[in-house]
Amino acid sequence: MSRAAPLGYDQTSVADIAEAADVSKRTFFLHFPTKEDVLLADGSTRIDLAVQAIEGRRPDAPMSEVLAEATKNMIANTAAGDLPNGLAALRARLVVTTPAVQARVLHTMFTATRFRCRATIGQRLVASCRNDASRLRNSSPTRRRPLGAVG
């Protein structure tokens, strides 16, 4: 994807990317349906790390703690691979500036949530919400504050 830098993402074709990688367009399309998929090729690894953190959590762990752990794992994976080679910066810039990349990221997130995480996350969220609600009901009334209260 570094080929996209001098030309700009929208002006860089799949043929340009394939040529830079010394492969044919057909070979490119055997591995990646779109050029956005090249940019996001390792996204499923990060999603799997998040799912593992959710699936491996303690039953009584607050969801905020679980999501923080999932995020930490995803960031560590990015720091180990994509920060040193510059891909993280390129990806971040393109996600912010390029509608096609934004659409692909949203589609990837939706698909991952729907197919990979639906049952596990749904069950865990319900259980966590019930645990959090139970803790709140059982907490000391003197420790509770009305909504909007400060201090």
N, C-alpha and C positions, 0 to 999 in steps of 0.2 A: 504493500500500500504506500510505501514511500514514493512510488512513482507518481502518486496523485498530488504530492506536494507542489512541484513546480507548475503543473498544468491546472491544478484545482480539481477538486473531487468530481464535480459534474462534467468537466471536460475530459476526464480520464476514462477511457473505455475499457471494457473487459479485454479487448485485443491488446491494449497497452499493458495491462497488468499481466496478461499471459506472456507477452513478449518479454517483459522484464523478468519474469520467473522462468523463462526459457521452456515454456510448455505451450501446447496448442490451445486454442479456444475450447476445443472439444474436451481436452483434459481438464481445463479449468472448470467447465460446467459439469464434469463428472464428480467433482469435489465440492463445488459451490454453486448454488442456484443463482446467486446474484453477487455483484461486487460488494454489496453491504455485508453479505455473509462472510466474506474474507476478513473484513474489519472486525466482525463479531464472532469469529470462529471459536474462540475459547470461552464464550459466554456460558455454554452448557456446563463446563467444569465449575464455574463459579456458582451457578444455580445448584449444582449437586452439592457443593460445599455448604450452601445455606440450608438445603433440605436435610443434610446430615446433622447439622447443628440443631435443627428443629426436632428431628426424629430422636436424637440422642439426649435430649434434655431431661432433667429431673421432672417428674410429674407435677411437683409443687413450684417449679421455677416460674417467676413472673414473666409474662410474654416480653416485656421490655428487655429483660436480661437475655432471653433467648434470641431476640432479634439483634441485640448488640453483639452477641457471640457470632451469629451468622454473618453480620456485616464485617466484623473483625476478620473472620476467615476469608471472606471475599477480598478484602483490602490486602491482606497478607499475600494472597495468591497474585494479585495485581502487582504488588511491590516487588515480588520475587522475579517476575517475568517481564511485565510490560513497562515498568518504570525505567529499568536500565537501558532497554533498546529503543525507547521513545514512543512505543506504540500507545501507551496510556495517554500521553499528551495529544497525539494525533487523533486518537479515538475521542477524547473529551472535546477537542475543538470541533470535530466533525459532528458529534452528537448535538452540540449547541448550535451549529450553523447550517446544517444540511437536512432539509426536510425528509429526504429519502432515508437517511440514516436514522433520524428520529422515528420515522414510521417503522423501520425494521426493528429498532430497539423495543418499541412498544409492542410490536407483534411478538417478538421473542419473549418478552416478559409475560404477556398474556398467555401464550402457548405453554410456557413453562409452568405458570401458575395453574392453568387449567388441567394439563395432562400429568405433570409430574408431582404437583404438590396438593392437588385438590383434596384428596381424602385425608392425607396425613396432616396437612396444615389445618384443614377444617376441623378435624377431630381435636387436635391440640389446642386450637384457638378456643373452641367451645369449652374444653376442660380448663384451660387457663382462665378464661373469663369467669367460669363458675368458681374456681379457686380464689381469684381476686375478689369477686363479689362476697364470697363466704368470709374471707379475711376482713373485708370492710365491715360486714354485718357484725362480726365478732370483736371488732376493735373497740377500745374504750370510748364511750360517748364523749368524754372530756377531750379526747385527742382529735375528734372530728371537728371540722370547721365548715360553715355553710359555703356553698359555691360562691366564688368571688371574694371570699374573705382573705385578707392579707395578714401575714405574721403568724 
